[in-house]
Amino acid sequence: MGSHLRIRQPALSRRDLLKLGVAAPFGFALPNLPFSAPAALAAETHYLAVRDKVPDPKDIFFSVQYPGKPPIRLAGHFWYNEETVSAGRKCPAIVEFVPYRRRDGTMISDSKMYPWFAFNDYLCFRIDIQGSGDSEGVLTDEYTDEELTYCAQVITEIAAHPSCDGNVGMMGKSWSAINSLMVAARPDRPEALKAVLVCCGSDDRYNDDVHYMGGAMMFDNVSWPSSMWGWMSLPPDPAVVGDPWKEMWRERIRNADFWFKHRRREFPDDR
């Protein structure tokens, strides 16, 4: 039998993994250059340029309140260009609201976008919506009025950030694409919201969405709510939220529900 050379890789922390993820898009983005040794070197050069100016994302919290409910805190990640902010220059901001857990669920994809935007002088915020990740509260469905109200309040708070020039854009894919469109369409949308940039979203959820296509119920109406049951039951991180993490987790579990029931209630006579 032939011998096999085994190389033991060092264990990576989540933060180390995030740092490595930052470099990934730059090499592939170089024109007419395969991702080989030269491309890897170029990617590393781009990565180091970003790392020189953009620190690891900071945890940031926003206080929000829905009518009739006590105030809660929403947790987020915050990227910025340290050189620009230290010089006192104000920057426009980008924000995304997602329930898929910024510290583990979307960490890699976030690290491929937001450090680069921050390098180019945008303040970048990635927020866990209520009841997800490290945010307080309970999430009971997609795009509830409570969720969209919180989005609007956070945008107003971001616009008032000392390093923000008062202009905020929303962006996102899928869930965050649709809540971006819905916040932009609200009559009470924040004055600071100047633009939305969306991917894989829809402004017609009855005729053109993963749940309904021309009003016909799609398979995603069963598969996706099943996955959300798992996402919504995951705990917050004690390293971020501290001692309340256990009660926050219990509140999520006590209020866990199968969201497919909401889809059925939308069209009770559907067969």
Secondary structure, DSSP 8 states (H G I E B T S, - for coil): -------------HHHHHHHHHHHHHHHHSTT--SSHHHHHHHHHHHHHHHHH--S-EEEEEEE--TTS--EEEEEEEE--HHHHHTT--EEEEEEEESS-TTTTSHHHHHHHHHHHHHTT-EEEEEE-TTSTT--S---STT-HHHHHHHHHHHHHHHTSTTEEEEEEEEEETHHHHHHHHHHHSTT--TTEEEEEEES--S-TTTBSSSEETTEE-THHHHHHHHHHHHHTS---HHHH-TTHHHHHHHHHHT---THHHHHHHSTT--
